[in-house]
Structure formats: structure tokens, C-alpha cells
Amino acid sequence: MNLYNKQNYTICPQWDVIGIVNGTINDEVIVLGNHRDAWIAGGAGDPNSGSAALNEVIRSFGVALSRGWKPLRTIVFASWDGEEYGLIGSTEWVEEFQTWLNATVIAYLNVDIGTSGPHFSASASPLLNRAIYNVTKTVLSPNQTVPGSTVYDLWDKKITTMGSGSDFTAFQDYVGIPSVDMGFSNSKSSAVYHYHSNYDSFHWMDTYGDPGWHYHVTIARVWALMAAYLSESSIIPLNVTDYSTALSKYLDDARNKMHNDSAALASFESYQSAQDPSFSSEHKKADPFAMLQTHVANLTSSARTFDNQAAILADELMLNPLPWWRWWERLKLYYKVRSVNSRYKLFERQFVPTPPN
């Protein structure tokens, strides 16, 4: 077989399409994004299933706006260009508006491949784990073998860690914005998904991937309700305890891998010796992760206290609403809410290095 690979290096503009629904609170923002460029002509699953869902989410919010609804927090919709060529569209946008994003955005909700099969999957910052569980419990699954089954009921409940490979990367890694990437995927028991090929076509999707387009509708519902849940909750529904729990697990995994890898352990000890002349054989016997473990334990204790205080405040807002004429108490409550929400919003930023001036 003779193979000739001809590349076209044409330089052309790329376009991001951005829509904004202004909320009552302008410095708390939720961003929803999907890329619309496909690697191969077609792209029914990647990315058009997500693009179709984004259009429906926008349409549904438009209907709500036409009936007088206004979100508590500002919502931004983004259709990215150039994702397949190195996440160019979303990364350039994040770099251009990084100062504003850092000050305002509480979460980025990404759907790349909305549907390529019947199995829900999600990767996310642990801050968003509980929000994902709560939302998926409210959306019925297209699979109604057992009547009343929700997306949550038929899901394995696994939320994987964020890596890279889609438009959440710049938000999560550059700015420290809690992000989620979700969708319905195929498995060994469902139709083979021909990723990044000409077979990712309308015919494949209509015949094998999602006959009847039921999972397209479902991911749009999950996405819209996730945005509404984050936008409309008085207290931002993030959870720091889940984050500290995940950090503890990551630390345990790293410790086990290092102790099972003599080369990695020797490399660590060599590095420590080079950095600290006092590093001795006695230090080598100690657990190199002990200090980190202490810090994570302290974070866990503080996180539980903070999340409990936030839950008490949320109950106070819901169960004991103050009348307008008790304005001084309402003002104090307002500043309590702002303080809690600011801490939730900026928590993950603390794990991102501050860029040089």
C-alpha cells in the first residue's frame, strides 16, 4: 500500500460566537461551551451532538427570558472555533479575558461529544461533584426499562479527574475555574463509535448512535438544569469537602505509586538531597508525603466547617425569609452570603500559580 499524506497549511481566521444573558449579580458568572469545528467533515458526535444540545439550551433559556425570567447570575454561552487544532478558540478567549474570568466565573460547563452512546459520563473538578449528582437525579433517562429511572440511577456514579483534550482546559488549568465535561458515550455493549473519522456521520448517529435522538434531548436537559442550578441557588452549590477528600485520595495514590516504584523513590531522594544538604538517611526513612498529608487533613477539617456554615446559611435564607422592613438584618445577611460565595468562587484559584506581571 502506498500512502501519500497531503497537508493544506492555509492560514484563515477563526471565530468564537459568544452570547450573554445578564443576571442580577454581574460578578458571578457561569459559562457554557462547546466547539463546533469537526476534525473530519461530518462530526455528528464530535462536536455536533454537543452543538445541537447547546442550541437547545440557548433556545430554552430564550423562552424563559421571553416569559419574564431573569437569572440570578450572569450566563455566558460560547461556541468555540478551532478546538481540533489545539483548543485555539477557547484558549485565546480565556487569555484575552483572563482578568475578568478570574474575578467573576464560578464554573465552566463543557459538552464536547454530547452523545455517542447511552452511557452518561463526566469528568469534573471535585467542587462540582455534588452538583452533578443532584442535577442528574432530576432528569429521566431515555432507558425506562425500570419506570422512573433517572440519569443518576443508570450511571455508575464515577466522576473522573480533569485532564485535557477539550475546551475546559484553559478555564481549569490557566485560571482555576471549576469545570465539568460531560456527555453520553458508547461502551463495549453499544454501537462502535468511529471517533474522528468519516463514519461519524448523520447516518451513523440516526441509525446506531442515538436512534430517535433521545440522548441528545437528555444531555440538553442535564446541561440546562446544571446551568440553572448554579445560577439560581442563593449559595453557590459547590462543596469544598469533596475537593479535600479527592486531594486525600490523590495523595494516597501518589504515595502508593512512589513506594512501589524504586526508581521514582530514588529520584525523589536525589532531588531532596540536592535541594537540602541536611537531607540524610534518617530523612529517607520518613514518609515524604507526611507534611502534605497534614496539610490535606487540615484542609478537610476547615472545609467541613465551611460547608456546614454555608448549609446553615442556605437553610436560613430558605426557611426564615426576612421582611423588607428589617433592612438592617437583610443587609447583614447579604454580606454573609457574598462572603461565602466569594470564597467558593475563588477557592480553586489558589491552586493556580499567579502569572507574572
C-alpha positions in Angstrom: 0.0 0.0 0.0 1.3 3.4 -1.0 0.2 6.2 1.3 0.5 9.9 0.5 -0.4 12.5 3.1 -1.0 15.9 1.7 -1.5 18.8 4.1 -3.0 22.1 3.4 -1.4 24.9 5.5 -3.8 27.6 4.7 -4.0 30.4 7.3 -7.5 31.5 7.9 -9.5 33.4 10.7 -11.3 31.5 13.4 -14.4 32.7 15.1 -15.8 32.3 18.6 -19.5 33.1 18.9 -20.4 34.4 22.4 -23.9 35.1 23.9 -24.6 36.7 27.3 -27.7 36.6 29.5 -27.1 39.3 32.1 -28.1 38.3 35.6 -28.9 40.3 38.7 -25.4 39.6 40.0 -22.8 40.6 37.4 -19.6 39.4 39.2 -20.8 35.8 39.5 -20.9 34.1 36.1 -21.5 30.6 34.6 -20.0 29.8 31.2 -21.4 27.0 28.9 -19.2 26.0 26.0 -18.9 23.6 23.0 -16.7 23.7 19.9 -18.3 23.5 16.5 -15.4 22.6 14.3 -15.1 18.9 13.3 -11.8 17.0 12.6 -13.4 15.3 9.6 -16.4 16.5 7.6 -19.5 15.4 9.4 -18.7 15.2 13.1 -22.2 14.1 14.1 -20.9 13.1 17.5 -17.8 15.2 17.9 -18.9 18.0 18.1 -22.3 18.4 16.5 -24.2 16.4 19.2 -22.9 18.9 21.7 -23.5 21.8 19.4 -27.1 20.7 18.9 -27.6 20.5 22.6 -26.1 23.9 23.1 -28.6 25.4 20.6 -31.5 23.8 22.5 -30.2 25.0 25.9 -30.0 28.6 24.5 -33.4 28.2 23.0 -34.9 27.1 26.3 -33.3 30.0 28.2 -34.7 32.3 25.5 -38.2 31.0 26.1 -37.7 31.6 29.9 -36.5 35.1 29.2 -39.4 35.9 27.0 -41.7 35.0 29.9 -40.1 37.4 32.2 -37.4 35.3 33.9 -34.0 36.8 34.7 -31.2 34.7 36.1 -29.6 35.5 39.5 -26.1 35.1 38.0 -24.9 36.0 34.5 -24.8 33.1 32.0 -22.4 33.1 29.0 -22.9 30.8 26.0 -19.8 30.1 23.9 -19.5 28.3 20.6 -15.7 27.7 20.1 -13.9 27.5 16.9 -10.5 25.8 16.4 -10.8 23.1 19.1 -9.4 20.4 16.9 -6.3 22.5 16.2 -5.1 22.8 19.7 -8.0 24.3 21.6 -7.2 27.6 19.9 -10.6 29.3 20.1 -11.3 28.8 23.8 -7.7 29.3 24.8 -7.3 32.6 23.0 -10.6 33.8 24.5 -9.6 32.8 28.0 -6.2 34.6 27.6 -7.9 37.8 26.3 -10.4 37.9 29.2 -8.4 36.2 31.9 -8.7 39.1 34.3 -12.5 39.3 34.0 -12.8 35.5 34.2 -10.7 35.3 37.3 -12.8 37.9 39.1 -16.2 36.5 38.1 -16.6 33.0 36.8 -17.8 30.3 39.3 -18.0 27.4 36.9 -17.4 26.3 33.3 -19.7 23.7 31.9 -18.4 21.9 28.8 -20.1 19.4 26.5 -17.9 18.3 23.6 -19.4 15.0 22.5 -22.9 15.2 23.8 -23.9 11.8 22.5 -22.1 8.8 21.0 -24.0 6.1 23.0 -26.3 5.5 26.0 -23.9 5.8 29.0 -23.6 9.0 30.9 -20.0 10.1 31.8 -18.5 13.1 33.5 -15.1 14.5 34.5 -15.0 17.4 36.8 -13.4 19.4 39.5 -14.4 17.8 42.8 -16.1 21.1 43.8 -18.8 20.2 41.3 -19.3 16.6 42.1 -22.4 17.1 44.3 -24.0 19.5 41.9 -23.7 16.8 39.1 -25.3 14.2 41.3 -28.1 16.5 42.3 -28.9 17.5 38.7 -28.7 14.0 37.2 -31.2 12.8 39.9 -33.8 15.2 38.3 -33.5 14.1 34.7 -35.3 11.0 33.4 -33.2 8.6 31.4 -34.3 7.6 27.9 -33.8 4.0 29.2 -37.0 3.3 31.0 -36.6 -0.4 31.5 -37.5 0.4 35.1 -40.1 3.2 35.0 -39.0 6.4 36.5 -35.2 5.7 36.1 -33.1 8.9 36.1 -29.7 9.5 34.5 -28.3 9.2 38.0 -29.9 5.8 38.6 -28.4 4.2 35.5 -25.0 5.9 35.8 -22.0 4.3 37.6 -21.6 7.5 39.6 -17.9 7.8 38.7 -16.6 11.3 38.1 -13.1 11.2 36.7 -10.4 13.8 37.2 -10.0 16.6 34.7 -7.1 16.1 32.2 -7.0 18.0 28.9 -8.3 17.4 25.3 -11.2 19.8 25.2 -12.2 23.4 25.8 -12.3 23.2 29.6 -8.5 23.1 29.7 -7.8 26.8 29.6 -10.5 27.5 32.2 -9.4 24.8 34.6 -5.6 25.0 34.2 -4.9 28.6 33.4 -7.5 30.4 35.6 -8.5 27.8 38.2 -12.2 27.8 37.3 -14.1 24.6 38.5 -15.1 22.8 35.3 -17.1 19.8 34.1 -17.0 17.9 30.8 -20.0 15.6 30.4 -22.0 13.6 27.8 -23.3 10.2 26.8 -20.7 7.8 25.5 -20.6 4.3 23.9 -19.4 1.2 25.6 -18.5 -2.4 24.6 -22.1 -3.3 24.6 -23.3 -0.4 22.3 -22.6 0.6 18.7 -18.9 1.2 17.8 -18.2 5.0 17.7 -15.9 5.9 14.8 -14.2 8.8 16.5 -12.6 11.4 14.2 -13.5 9.6 11.0 -15.8 10.0 8.1 -18.1 7.4 9.7 -19.0 9.9 12.4 -21.9 10.9 10.2 -25.6 11.7 10.5 -26.4 8.3 9.1 -24.4 6.6 11.9 -25.9 8.7 14.6 -29.5 8.3 13.3 -29.1 4.6 12.8 -26.8 3.4 15.5 -25.6 6.1 17.9 -28.9 7.6 19.0 -31.9 6.4 17.1 -34.7 8.8 17.9 -32.3 11.4 19.2 -33.4 10.7 22.8 -30.0 11.1 24.4 -29.4 14.4 22.5 -32.5 15.7 24.3 -31.3 14.3 27.6 -27.9 15.9 27.6 -29.5 19.2 26.7 -31.7 18.9 29.8 -28.8 18.0 32.1 -26.8 20.9 30.7 -29.6 23.4 31.0 -30.6 22.3 34.5 -26.9 22.4 35.7 -26.6 26.0 34.5 -29.9 26.9 36.1 -29.0 25.2 39.4 -25.6 27.0 39.6 -27.2 30.3 38.6 -30.3 30.3 40.8 -29.0 28.9 44.1 -28.5 31.7 46.6 -25.5 30.0 48.0 -23.2 28.7 45.2 -23.7 24.9 45.2 -20.0 23.9 45.3 -18.5 21.7 48.0 -15.0 22.1 49.4 -15.2 18.9 51.5 -15.4 16.8 48.3 -12.4 18.6 47.0 -10.3 17.9 50.1 -11.5 14.3 50.0 -10.3 14.0 46.4 -6.9 15.5 47.3 -6.5 12.9 50.1 -7.2 10.1 47.6 -4.8 11.6 45.0 -2.1 11.8 47.7 -2.7 8.2 48.7 -2.4 7.0 45.1 0.8 9.0 44.6 2.3 7.6 47.8 1.5 4.0 46.8 2.9 4.5 43.3 6.1 6.0 44.6 6.7 3.3 47.2 6.1 0.7 44.5 8.5 2.4 42.1 12.0 2.2 43.4 13.4 4.4 40.6 10.9 7.2 41.4 11.7 7.0 45.1 15.4 7.2 44.4 14.8 10.2 42.1 12.8 11.9 44.8 15.6 11.3 47.4 18.2 12.5 45.0 16.3 15.7 44.3 15.8 16.3 48.1 19.5 15.8 48.7 20.4 18.3 46.1 17.9 20.9 47.4 18.7 20.3 51.1 22.3 19.4 52.2 20.9 18.3 55.6 18.8 15.6 53.9 20.1 12.4 55.5 19.4 8.7 55.6 17.1 9.3 58.6 15.0 11.6 56.4 14.9 8.8 53.8 13.1 6.5 56.2 10.4 9.1 56.8 7.3 9.3 54.8 8.0 12.1 52.1 4.2 12.7 52.0 3.7 13.2 55.7 3.7 17.0 55.5 1.3 17.0 52.6 -0.9 14.6 54.4 -1.0 17.0 57.4 -2.0 20.0 55.1 -4.7 18.0 53.4 -6.1 16.9 56.8 -6.2 20.5 58.0 -7.9 21.5 54.7 -10.5 18.7 55.2 -11.3 19.9 58.7 -11.7 23.6 57.6 -13.7 22.5 54.5 -16.2 20.6 56.6 -16.7 23.6 58.9 -17.1 26.0 56.0 -19.5 23.8 54.1 -21.6 23.3 57.2 -21.8 27.1 57.8 -22.8 27.5 54.1 -25.6 24.9 54.5 -26.9 26.6 57.7 -26.9 30.0 55.8 -28.8 28.4 52.9 -31.4 27.0 55.3 -31.7 30.4 56.9 -32.4 32.1 53.6 -35.0 29.5 52.6 -36.8 28.9 55.9 -36.7 32.3 57.5 -37.0 35.0 54.8 -36.7 38.4 56.3 -39.4 41.1 55.5 -38.2 44.1 53.7 -38.6 46.5 56.6 -35.9 44.6 58.6 -33.5 46.1 56.1 -30.5 46.2 58.5 -30.8 42.4 59.1 -31.2 41.8 55.4 -28.1 43.9 54.7 -26.0 41.8 57.2 -27.4 38.6 55.7 -26.5 39.9 52.2 -22.8 40.4 53.2 -22.7 36.9 54.8 -23.9 35.4 51.5 -21.5 37.4 49.5 -18.6 36.4 51.7 -19.4 32.7 51.5 -20.0 32.8 47.7 -16.7 34.7 47.1 -14.8 32.0 49.0 -16.4 29.3 46.9 -15.8 31.2 43.7 -12.1 31.8 44.4 -11.2 28.6 46.2 -9.7 26.7 43.2 -7.9 29.8 42.0 -5.5 29.2 45.0 -4.1 26.1 43.2 -3.1 28.1 40.1 0.2 30.0 40.0 -0.2 33.7 39.8 1.0 34.8 36.3 3.9 37.3 36.3 3.2 40.9 35.6 
